[in-house]
Amino acid sequence: MEFESLIEWGLEIPRDYYYLKEDFGTKIIYIKCMELVEYLNRIDCKGTQLKRTYYTLSQVEIAKKTKEILTSDLTTRFTAKELAVRFGVSETSLKNYFRSVYGYGYSEFQQKIRMDTAAGLLKDTNKKIAEIAYEVGFSTQAKFGAMFKKCYGVTPLEYRRQARLI
């Protein structure tokens, strides 16, 4: 294919890329690049718009206060509804603010902070697993163990053993 015919297609390719060495690897790279350029040129981006949501300082502050409350005492489980009532917003709004500020959903964040804290306690303390389970907000060791294994792929006891081997 001639360079001029590429321009007719609307492809803006510098001449340096067209006249490459004749070895096999370079030809494959060239072909793949041409396929990519052709694909990108055919994409219609005119109708595509990014959806951006902007939040006020008070909405961001609600998300920050929610995080503070969730992390201050892991033994207490706060529902999104309870905190929404506390801040005078809807439950959906509270969850939206939280996700936008922290990149995690409300429930995801709660689970992540509980499991991260538990992992740290398993590594750095000699507390019993049942104590750690209670400290991070689980009513039973069995529920804690199941959730921990789901997140880390091993039981809390095995996690502790592995951490101490390092």
QUIBELPE-V527736 format. One line per field, one symbol per residue. psi: psi as a letter, one per 40 degrees, with the letter a starting at -180 (. if undefined). Layout:
# QUIBELPE-V527736
psi=???
This chain:
# QUIBELPE-V527736
psi=hiddddddeehghiddddgiieiddddddddddddddddddehhedehihhhhiiiddddddddddddddedgedhhhidddddddefiidddddddddddeeiiddddddddddddddddddeieiidddddddeehdidddddddddddeeiidddddddded.
